[in-house]
Amino acid sequence: MRVLIIFNHPAPYKVKAFNELSKLCDLTVLFERTKAKDRPDSFYYENHYDFKTIFLKSGYVGNEGTVSNKVRKYIKEHHSEYDLIVMNGYSHLAEIKAIRYMRKHNIKYGLLINGGVIKKDSSIKRKIKSSLIRSASYYLSPSKYADKYLEYYGADSTKIYNYLYSNFSKDEILNQPITDKAIFRRMFNLPLDKKIFINAAQFIDRKNNLQLISLFKDREDVLLLVGNGPELPKYSSFIKENKMNNVIIMPFLKKDRLFDLFKGCNFYITLSKEDIFGHTTLEAFANGLPVISSNNVVSSLEYIKDGYNGFLVDINKNEDIINAMDKINDLMAKNAIESAKNNTFENSAKTIYDILEKAYEK
């Protein structure tokens, strides 16, 4: 089965999933960009490709957008070489042009989404999004919450299939919780005698880290923020102004180092205003960290069970967030690991392949 996937940029977690998928089919991935503007080059350093790749190198707009005609042109000239074509996006001009071309020429395609959050669009914007989404022949969705997003914009529910979303391989999941966290804390010069809450994300407004930092003003627990981005000066100023010595900021880390850092912490916490999926919930689980998450993170809605592997919270209710911070405990660590065991690159690729096989047979 010859498969073409149109994808935005070579995010490492997707590249690894595609590497697994390429073991099951003849896979080509056309990347619209070589990198996202808001990602450091180090984000891509470990990438290697076991599948055929095509990279577009022009037409970039904003952090992730593309306006090039080359996606449409490639499909026009090469669509007959593939048994299946799968679009990962539909919002950039290059993707819109490609979808409209396929629709006009009766070229069937699937839509693979990372997630989705229903918003109050204008009637025109909703109409445009609906026209692009409902014209797909089938859909690959990572959760029932993403299913609702697709249905809201006109997708036929009988054509929606769920795949497992992942950002780690089966050998990266702990077999059991780490009992001696001091080993990993010493690797990063972290306090040995405090509970540590960690958050790893871009330092942008959507991640809502200023609210998170503020909740640690009167706590003895430590908050560890990992990442980079334009909001860093705000974080630093707030910490200095409030004379906080229990907030640690570290720069972006490669995944193997980040996972070592996770192993030295107790809990993961995010108060994000919006995540269409949210990798870090499952990454934290894989490393034995129970998770406190806002109910704006799709993966958390899908996988967190209150009191079992973490807590879901409303970012408008600080008292409830603090209560969750007080109640979460290390006894949930084993449950967190169990919650991550199915979502490996290997299982993700297999579920995607099974869906594509069904589409091919039809």
Secondary structure per residue as TSV (DSSP state, phi and psi in degrees):
chain	resnum	aa	ss	phi	psi
A	1	M	-	360.0	121.2
A	2	R	E	-96.2	118.8
A	3	V	E	-121.5	133.3
A	4	L	E	-113.3	125.6
A	5	I	E	-115.1	130.3
A	6	I	E	-97.6	117.9
A	7	F	E	-130.7	152.8
A	8	N	S	-66.4	-65.1
A	9	H	S	-145.1	159.4
A	10	P	-	-78.4	63.7
A	11	A	-	-57.7	130.4
A	12	P	H	-53.7	-39.1
A	13	Y	H	-64.9	-34.3
A	14	K	H	-76.2	-37.7
A	15	V	H	-59.7	-42.5
A	16	K	H	-67.9	-37.5
A	17	A	H	-65.7	-40.1
A	18	F	H	-66.4	-35.1
A	19	N	H	-59.4	-40.6
A	20	E	H	-68.6	-40.4
A	21	L	H	-63.7	-33.7
A	22	S	T	-67.0	-15.2
A	23	K	T	-75.7	-15.5
A	24	L	T	-109.0	-18.1
A	25	C	S	-151.9	171.2
A	26	D	E	-85.9	100.6
A	27	L	E	-109.0	133.0
A	28	T	E	-124.2	134.9
A	29	V	E	-121.5	124.3
A	30	L	E	-96.6	114.9
A	31	F	E	-94.6	126.9
A	32	E	S	-70.2	-27.2
A	33	R	-	-137.1	154.3
A	34	T	S	-78.8	-24.0
A	35	K	S	-164.0	157.5
A	36	A	-	-82.3	144.0
A	37	K	T	-62.9	-34.0
A	38	D	T	-92.3	13.4
A	39	R	S	-111.1	135.8
A	40	P	-	-69.0	154.6
A	41	D	G	-56.7	-32.4
A	42	S	G	-62.9	-21.8
A	43	F	G	-60.0	-27.2
A	44	Y	G	-107.2	-0.8
A	45	Y	T	-57.7	-35.5
A	46	E	T	-88.0	1.5
A	47	N	-	-65.0	134.2
A	48	H	-	-138.9	153.6
A	49	Y	-	-121.6	117.4
A	50	D	S	-94.3	5.1
A	51	F	S	-123.4	167.8
A	52	K	E	-72.0	138.6
A	53	T	E	-125.5	148.2
A	54	I	E	-133.7	125.7
A	55	F	E	-115.6	126.5
A	56	L	-	-86.0	143.6
A	57	K	-	-127.8	25.6
A	58	S	S	-152.0	167.3
A	59	G	-	82.7	20.2
A	60	Y	E	-73.3	139.4
A	61	V	E	-138.0	129.9
A	62	G	T	64.1	-157.3
A	63	N	T	-71.5	-39.4
A	64	E	T	-134.3	-2.9
A	65	G	E	-74.7	159.0
A	66	T	E	-144.6	136.5
A	67	V	-	-117.6	2.1
A	68	S	-	-60.2	148.9
A	69	N	S	-84.0	-2.1
A	70	K	H	-71.2	-25.1
A	71	V	H	-66.7	-49.2
A	72	R	H	-60.2	-43.0
A	73	K	H	-62.7	-42.1
A	74	Y	H	-63.8	-44.3
A	75	I	H	-62.4	-42.9
A	76	K	H	-58.0	-42.8
A	77	E	H	-86.7	-22.1
A	78	H	H	-127.5	1.7
A	79	H	G	-58.9	-29.9
A	80	S	G	-70.2	-12.8
A	81	E	G	-81.9	-7.2
A	82	Y	-	-121.3	147.0
A	83	D	S	-81.1	-32.0
A	84	L	E	-139.7	141.8
A	85	I	E	-120.0	131.6
A	86	V	E	-125.9	124.7
A	87	M	E	-95.5	134.8
A	88	N	S	-94.2	-18.3
A	89	G	-	-137.4	166.1
A	90	Y	-	-149.0	8.2
A	91	S	S	-103.4	-23.0
A	92	H	S	-84.5	152.6
A	93	L	H	-58.0	-38.3
A	94	A	H	-62.1	-38.9
A	95	E	H	-71.8	-40.0
A	96	I	H	-61.4	-44.3
A	97	K	H	-61.6	-41.4
A	98	A	H	-65.9	-43.5
A	99	I	H	-65.0	-43.2
A	100	R	H	-64.5	-35.9
A	101	Y	H	-65.1	-46.2
A	102	M	H	-65.0	-38.8
A	103	R	H	-64.5	-43.3
A	104	K	H	-63.6	-35.1
A	105	H	T	-104.6	16.5
A	106	N	T	54.8	40.8
A	107	I	-	-95.1	117.3
A	108	K	-	-73.5	144.4
A	109	Y	-	-148.3	156.2
A	110	G	E	-104.0	161.3
A	111	L	E	-120.5	115.8
A	112	L	E	-102.0	116.5
A	113	I	-	-112.7	151.1
A	114	N	S	-86.4	-17.4
A	115	G	-	158.6	-168.3
A	116	G	-	-179.4	146.3
A	117	V	-	-127.7	122.8
A	118	I	-	-69.8	129.5
A	119	K	-	-123.6	164.5
A	120	K	-	-84.8	80.1
A	121	D	-	-76.1	157.6
A	122	S	-	-65.0	159.9
A	123	S	H	-60.6	-35.4
A	124	I	H	-68.9	-45.3
A	125	K	H	-64.4	-41.0
A	126	R	H	-64.8	-38.2
A	127	K	H	-63.4	-42.3
A	128	I	H	-65.6	-47.8
A	129	K	H	-60.8	-41.1
A	130	S	H	-63.8	-40.2
A	131	S	H	-65.1	-33.7
A	132	L	H	-77.6	-38.9
A	133	I	H	-76.9	-44.6
A	134	R	T	-73.1	-11.7
A	135	S	T	-83.0	-5.7
A	136	A	-	-69.6	152.7
A	137	S	S	-84.2	-24.3
A	138	Y	E	-161.9	164.6
A	139	Y	E	-133.8	141.0
A	140	L	E	-113.8	116.1
A	141	S	E	-125.0	141.6
A	142	P	S	-87.3	-5.5
A	143	S	S	-165.7	164.0
A	144	K	H	-68.0	-24.5
A	145	Y	H	-73.5	-35.2
A	146	A	H	-70.9	-31.9
A	147	D	H	-57.2	-45.5
A	148	K	H	-62.5	-36.1
A	149	Y	H	-61.1	-48.5
A	150	L	H	-61.4	-44.1
A	151	E	H	-64.0	-37.6
A	152	Y	H	-59.2	-35.0
A	153	Y	T	-98.7	21.6
A	154	G	T	101.4	3.0
A	155	A	-	-69.7	142.1
A	156	D	-	-74.9	119.1
A	157	S	G	-60.7	-25.4
A	158	T	G	-74.9	-10.1
A	159	K	G	-107.2	8.4
A	160	I	E	-96.3	128.0
A	161	Y	E	-125.5	140.4
A	162	N	E	-95.4	133.4
A	163	Y	-	-116.6	162.1
A	164	L	-	-86.3	128.3
A	165	Y	-	-91.2	140.5
A	166	S	-	-150.4	160.8
A	167	N	S	-141.0	25.4
A	168	F	S	-160.2	158.4
A	169	S	-	-93.4	167.6
A	170	K	G	-62.7	-30.1
A	171	D	G	-81.6	-0.8
A	172	E	G	-97.0	-2.0
A	173	I	S	-91.5	132.9
A	174	L	-	-62.7	145.3
A	175	N	S	-79.3	-32.0
A	176	Q	S	-154.0	160.0
A	177	P	-	-59.5	149.6
A	178	I	-	-75.2	123.3
A	179	T	S	-93.0	-30.9
A	180	D	-	-109.0	84.8
A	181	K	T	-74.4	-15.6
A	182	A	H	-59.7	-33.6
A	183	I	H	-57.3	-45.5
A	184	F	H	-79.8	-30.4
A	185	R	H	-66.2	-37.3
A	186	R	H	-66.2	-30.2
A	187	M	H	-61.0	-28.8
A	188	F	T	-118.6	12.9
A	189	N	T	55.3	45.7
A	190	L	-	-96.6	155.4
A	191	P	-	-58.1	140.3
A	192	L	S	-91.4	-17.6
A	193	D	S	-115.3	18.4
A	194	K	S	-123.6	152.8
A	195	K	-	-75.9	134.8
A	196	I	E	-118.2	122.4
A	197	F	E	-97.5	134.5
A	198	I	E	-121.1	147.3
A	199	N	E	-137.7	128.0
A	200	A	E	-122.1	114.1
A	201	A	S	-169.1	168.3
A	202	Q	-	-65.7	145.0
A	203	F	-	-87.3	78.1
A	204	I	S	-132.2	162.1
A	205	D	G	-57.0	-39.6
A	206	R	G	-58.8	-28.7
A	207	K	G	-78.7	-15.3
A	208	N	-	62.5	37.5
A	209	N	H	-76.0	-20.3
A	210	L	H	-64.5	-41.8
A	211	Q	H	-62.2	-42.2
A	212	L	H	-61.2	-46.6
A	213	I	H	-59.3	-42.2
A	214	S	H	-60.9	-29.2
A	215	L	T	-73.6	-10.0
A	216	F	T	-99.9	6.5
A	217	K	T	-60.1	-37.5
A	218	D	T	-114.9	25.1
A	219	R	-	-112.9	153.0
A	220	E	S	-86.9	-20.8
A	221	D	S	-61.3	158.1
A	222	V	E	-101.8	139.1
A	223	L	E	-108.7	126.5
A	224	L	E	-114.7	117.2
A	225	L	E	-105.6	129.2
A	226	V	E	-122.5	125.4
A	227	G	-	152.9	-162.0
A	228	N	-	-156.6	166.6
A	229	G	S	149.5	174.1
A	230	P	T	-66.6	-16.3
A	231	E	T	-86.4	-2.7
A	232	L	H	-53.6	-45.7
A	233	P	H	-59.0	-35.3
A	234	K	H	-64.9	-42.9
A	235	Y	H	-61.3	-47.5
A	236	S	H	-62.1	-42.2
A	237	S	H	-64.6	-43.9
A	238	F	H	-62.5	-44.1
A	239	I	H	-62.5	-42.6
A	240	K	H	-67.9	-46.2
A	241	E	H	-61.8	-33.1
A	242	N	T	-98.5	8.6
A	243	K	T	50.7	48.0
A	244	M	-	-92.2	127.6
A	245	N	-	-114.1	13.2
A	246	N	S	-114.4	18.0
A	247	V	E	-118.6	124.9
A	248	I	E	-115.2	133.1
A	249	I	E	-116.0	128.8
A	250	M	E	-125.6	150.4
A	251	P	-	-74.7	171.2
A	252	F	-	-50.6	137.9
A	253	L	-	-122.8	146.2
A	254	K	-	-63.8	158.9
A	255	K	H	-60.7	-40.6
A	256	D	H	-63.8	-37.5
A	257	R	H	-71.9	-38.8
A	258	L	H	-62.8	-40.7
A	259	F	H	-65.4	-35.6
A	260	D	H	-63.9	-39.6
A	261	L	H	-65.0	-43.6
A	262	F	H	-52.8	-42.5
A	263	K	H	-64.4	-20.1
A	264	G	T	-91.1	-5.9
A	265	C	-	-102.1	172.0
A	266	N	S	-100.3	-43.4
A	267	F	E	-143.2	153.8
A	268	Y	E	-105.0	144.1
A	269	I	E	-143.0	134.4
A	270	T	E	-141.9	134.8
A	271	L	-	-115.9	36.3
A	272	S	-	-55.6	141.9
A	273	K	S	-77.8	-24.2
A	274	E	-	-169.1	126.9
A	275	D	B	-137.9	122.3
A	276	I	S	-69.1	-19.4
A	277	F	S	-139.9	-78.4
A	278	G	-	108.3	86.7
A	279	H	H	-60.4	-36.9
A	280	T	H	-70.7	-20.6
A	281	T	H	-59.5	-50.8
A	282	L	H	-72.1	-34.5
A	283	E	H	-61.5	-43.2
A	284	A	H	-62.8	-46.3
A	285	F	H	-55.7	-44.5
A	286	A	H	-60.0	-26.2
A	287	N	T	-102.7	16.4
A	288	G	T	77.3	24.0
A	289	L	-	-104.3	117.1
A	290	P	-	-61.3	153.5
A	291	V	E	-125.0	132.6
A	292	I	E	-103.3	124.5
A	293	S	E	-139.3	147.3
A	294	S	E	-65.7	155.7
A	295	N	T	-81.8	19.4
A	296	N	T	-100.8	2.6
A	297	V	B	-105.2	116.3
A	298	V	H	-61.1	-44.1
A	299	S	H	-62.3	-35.0
A	300	S	H	-68.4	-41.1
A	301	L	H	-59.9	-35.8
A	302	E	H	-76.7	-37.6
A	303	Y	H	-115.6	-19.4
A	304	I	-	-81.5	132.5
A	305	K	-	-117.9	115.5
A	306	D	B	-52.9	127.6
A	307	G	T	82.4	-7.7
A	308	Y	T	-102.6	-54.7
A	309	N	T	-129.0	11.7
A	310	G	E	153.9	-157.1
A	311	F	E	-146.5	141.6
A	312	L	E	-93.9	138.6
A	313	V	E	-134.7	160.1
A	314	D	-	-99.3	124.1
A	315	I	T	-67.4	-12.2
A	316	N	T	-88.1	1.5
A	317	K	-	-126.3	83.6
A	318	N	H	-57.9	-37.1
A	319	E	H	-62.0	-39.8
A	320	D	H	-68.7	-35.5
A	321	I	H	-65.4	-47.0
A	322	I	H	-61.7	-39.4
A	323	N	H	-61.3	-41.8
A	324	A	H	-64.9	-38.8
A	325	M	H	-63.8	-32.9
A	326	D	H	-77.5	-31.9
A	327	K	H	-87.3	-28.6
A	328	I	-	-63.0	144.1
A	329	N	-	-148.2	164.4
A	330	D	G	-67.9	-16.8
A	331	L	G	-66.7	-17.8
A	332	M	G	-80.6	-7.3
A	333	A	H	-60.2	-41.7
A	334	K	H	-63.4	-40.8
A	335	N	H	-65.0	-35.1
A	336	A	H	-61.3	-46.5
A	337	I	H	-60.7	-44.4
A	338	E	H	-59.6	-34.1
A	339	S	H	-70.6	-17.7
A	340	A	H	-99.0	-12.4
A	341	K	T	-62.3	-30.0
A	342	N	T	-80.5	-24.7
A	343	N	-	-91.3	63.7
A	344	T	-	-101.9	163.0
A	345	F	H	-55.6	-41.6
A	346	E	H	-62.3	-46.5
A	347	N	H	-70.8	-35.1
A	348	S	H	-61.2	-48.0
A	349	A	H	-61.2	-40.5
A	350	K	H	-65.1	-41.8
A	351	T	H	-68.0	-36.7
A	352	I	H	-65.1	-44.7
A	353	Y	H	-60.6	-42.9
A	354	D	H	-60.1	-39.1
A	355	I	H	-67.5	-44.1
A	356	L	H	-63.5	-37.0
A	357	E	H	-63.3	-41.5
A	358	K	H	-61.9	-43.2
A	359	A	H	-63.7	-40.1
A	360	Y	H	-65.1	-40.6
A	361	E	H	-68.3	-26.6
A	362	K	-	-78.5	360.0
